[in-house]
Amino acid sequence: MRKKLIEFRNVSFRYGDEQPWVLKNVTFEIYESEWIAIIGHNGSGKSTIAKLLNGLLFPQEGEILINGKQVNQESIWDIRKEVGMVFQNPDNQFVGTTVRDDVAFGMENRGIPRYEMIKRIDETLTAVGMQDYRMTEPHRLSGGQKQRVAIASVLAISPQVLILDEATAMLDPKGRTEIMHTVSNVQEENDLSLITITHDLQEVVQAERVIVMNDGEIWDEATPREIFSKQEELRKIGLDVPFIAILASELKQAGISITDEPLN
Ligand code: ADP
């Protein structure tokens, strides 16, 4: 059986005593090497979940466990070795003057020996297809290339969980496809648990399980296929269904089957 890696137990969160609750009694589990997509309308609480997972925020109620260890002020440095995050805007994520320095930065902060750093820079840039750019200044890269470097920087820390919070939102369709291809390769090779927070339901198709958020609560948790079969309900909570799912469903209604497994 797969090992439980992340547990949210009855987590509620608000951004201040006078503020409304933005997460209400949220409970879910994520297993080792599982790919989870979190979807939901704007403001439904997705990014807040990501920040709680990384110890950027702490819940007022309930608890969050990573590898059985509670996320709190004392544990955040250990937790951040386990949980890597890539955000939406690649330009906000660079600290180094070259791609190589950038990947090195997170490792320096964690006291990883130099010989090990050199090895990991090489391995992770190769994994994301950016080895040829190691001496390039980050601002010279395209959006997609920047996100690939951001992923390499996170992988260099050898996390068990990789969270992509709208990491493809600023990319064009080609950049998006390339990133998702890279991500699915590195996930498999490194046996990572992957959490993709996204507006792009096309990306969700690749996940094993989907958590749908609505107004700070879990609205549903199921396979992509099950989720996409609820098109009308998804529209009601402000989500659009990918063209392919609509097409598959319309063809099915017309009695035409394009494939037995149109969504997975
Ligand atoms: P999503 O990622 O699904 O768009 P968020 O987790 O970013 O949702 O936001 C959930 C709710 O929390 C929203 O109502 C948002 O306005 C509010 N919120 C987010 N960040 C802050 C903040 N720093 N201070 C106050 N409210 C916030």
Residues whose N, C-alpha, C, O or C-beta is under 5 A from the ligand:
A	BS01	ADP	Y15 V22 H41 N42 G43 S44 G45 K46 S47 T48
